[in-house]
Structure formats: structure tokens, C-alpha cells
Amino acid sequence: MSKVLIIENAAIATVDVCDTEYERGYLVARDGLIDAVGAGAVPEGVKQNPADDVTIVDGTDCLLTPGLINTHHHLYQWVTRGLAQNEALFGWLTTLYPIWARIDEPSVGAAARGGLAWLAKTGCTTSADHHYVFPTHGGDLLAAEIDAAGTIGLRFHPTRGSMSRGRSQGGLPPDECVEQVDSILRASQDAIDRFHDPRFDSMVRIALAPCSPFSVTDELMRASAELARSNGVRLHTHLCETADEEEFCLATHGMTPVDYAESVGWLGDDVWFAHAVHLSDAAIKKMAATGTGAAHCPSSNARLGAGHAPVRSLLDAGAPVGLGVDGAASQESGMMVEELRQAMYTSRLRAGNSSAAETLGARDALRIGTIGGARNLGRQDEIGSLEPGKLADLALWDLSGLGHADIADPVGALVFGPPASVKLLAVGGRTVVRDGELVTADEATLARDCRAAARRLVSGR
Ligand code: ZN
């Protein structure tokens, strides 16, 4: 018996290579894979096959899109939100490092369940996570967040992150927050061996992710790249986030962050950088020529006053660009759907105009939030668009209410309008959100666990 999901009467934005849209159409998914997408009514016979277990969802006044893909997060920060509210990156980090030094399995588990549940409720079906704080007695933090992703039901790309340059070596983090390079490499191999699943419909894939130029050693960058490539896993780090970071790289390495990345083997189509705000034209060309991706995090960049990333230029040059909510301590809202609008607005603030040639439109924003993110994660053949043969990872947005009902164009309503409620979120055809409610866990319990973990971490008791 096949499990069949049918969505009918919905406006559909497939985000395929031609940006095909249907004013009113249908999607059929069978056993977790998209079987058919098209205009008009569902073909005869699909609904009535007695050999199938069929679920039918009416998408009237809704927009169906691929599930959003979040390519940069720090889930543990979900329980350290609202602190250092007026600091820029370096001041914000030095305030938070001592609190993060206390994280453990229970607090990371609670934070990951909360943060992932919130992502699901805001239209996200796949999320990366950049975890780079591993206190000596913190326990198995990667296992805690992978378990959380299994509970909530999202496709998950956690990274084994790391920091190896403490204050005594000229870095920013306190020495007690960093690890030795050999133990990082052992833990990285262990994470790949235990959790990485390279198969087509994988729910968990590992990447390696030394944190940022001011918290790592050259040795760690080179060795992580080598280890990742020998295991066929991807590489991720923060790069070109702030002007302070660029000054650090010039002072420490005598080169810009992108040149530094190149010097340690960190450009390539298996690498994606979080932020990519401060880029010269030459750096944009290098990223595009090598297929190096960017995770654009416009709300976090605004919160920390980091700047406006040159997303239009990156896209025009041919570099992969996805979206990220970033860690919730620098972006308390953490809503994937909000980043669509924020990305569009940020491009217009940067350009000082709203032209299609120089900025992002609603469809550009949807594209980077879906297929662009899939490219960052190396999964563009599996997710990121609604096409037969791809995984049934999708979001059905309810546009029937006061916030959206009279906006002329459904994609415009999703991106220009207020955050829409998710009528259905499915991952591999499995329902995670129905009628705006999480179905895989109790939201009130998640909130209570997060509040308790936050109080414990901040008070230090
Ligand atoms: Zn980050």
C-alpha cells in the first residue's frame, strides 16, 4: 500500500528552473516523493485507488511552495536570547562566551527542540546547525541536537564546529571555550562515523565547521578541510561578517578573509560561508568561480549592525546563495519566513533603490530561501523545488486571512505580507505542522523546557 498525499486547489510556486507557477493546481506525493505537480484538478483516478492510503488537503486560498531551507543557525542559542542587546559582534560574543561555557546535553536538547519546532512553524523543512561550543563536561551535544531533530521531524544538517584559538593565542574566545586541534579532529571523525548519512533521502548529514577567523588556527582550518574531503562531507564557517573581522585578518594574516580562506583550502563547491557581508568584487568573483556558497542572514546582520551583504552581485556572478536565521542570541525572532522579506528589504537598503536589476524581488527571495539553500547543502537534486522525483518537503501557506487575502499575487503576499500561518508542513511526505500547530511535540512543554534551561544557564546555577 502506498501512502499518498494530495494537495489540491492551491496556488503553486514550484521554484523549478523555469520558476513555473500555477494559479490553481495540485501536487501528488507518493511514499515521500513528489509524483506529480500541475495546473487545474488532480488527474482522474489518483484519489480513488483502493490500494492507496490517501490524505487529501484542500489548498483553497493557500500557496504551496517547497519547504524553506535554513542554512545557518546555532540552535543552542535559543536559550540565551535577549542578552547583549546593543552590542556589535565582538562585544556580543565576549558577553555570551562565559554563559555558553555552561551548556550541556539537557540545555542543548531543549534549545534544539524549541528552535527546530519554531523553524517548522515558520515553513522550514531542512535546517543546518553550526554547533561550535563543546565544554569539557557538556556531554554528547551533537547527539542531543540530532535527537531533537528526530523528535520534531526536520531534515537536519548539524555541523561538528570548533574553536582552537583562545585569547592566549590572539583569538577572541576565552581559553576555556576552545579545544585542542587533535581532539577536535578525533571528534569530527567520530561525528561523521556515527551520524552522517549520505543516502538520497537522508535525514541527517554532518559537515565540519571551525567557527570563524578570529577563533581558529590555520592548522585547524587546513586539517578540517582535509578530513571533510576525505570523508565526502561539506565545510562551513563564518566569513566576512563584520569590518572588525576583516581588520583581524589583515592584521593577523596580512590578507582579507576570502584570501585567507583560499590560502587554507577553503574555497570550493563543498564550502558555504555564513554572512559574506564584506566582499570586494574580486572576492565575489572567487566565490562564484569556485562555487563557494553564502548563507545570507539579513536579520542577524541588522541586529548586530554588521552591514548589508551584496546578494544581488553574488547571484549575478553565479555564486550559490541560501538564507539563514542565524543563532537566536543575535536574531531572537528565528522565523524562516521573515528572512524572505528581510532579504528583499536588505538588498534594497544596500542599493538605495528597488529596481529588479539591482535588488531582490519576492521570487528571488523565495528562490534563495529554497533551491539556493539546497545548493549550499549539496542537496539540489533532492529538495528545494517541487518537481516529480524530488522529496515531498513542502509548505502550504494559509493566505485566506486579513493579513494576506487582498494582496494581488500569492508569492508577493508571502514575501511582502506578514508571516503567514502554515496550513501544512510535510517533510518526506510526513506531516510536521497542521493548521498552524506542531503535531510532533507539545509546544507548551517545549517552551517550559526552554525557559527552565535559559534561567539555569544565565544564572549559572
Ligand atoms: Zn552564526
Boltz pocket constraint, residues with backbone or C-beta under 6 A from the ligand:
constraints:
  - pocket:
      binder: B
      contacts: [[A, 72], [A, 73], [A, 74], [A, 130], [A, 238], [A, 274], [A, 326], [A, 327]]
      max_distance: 6.0
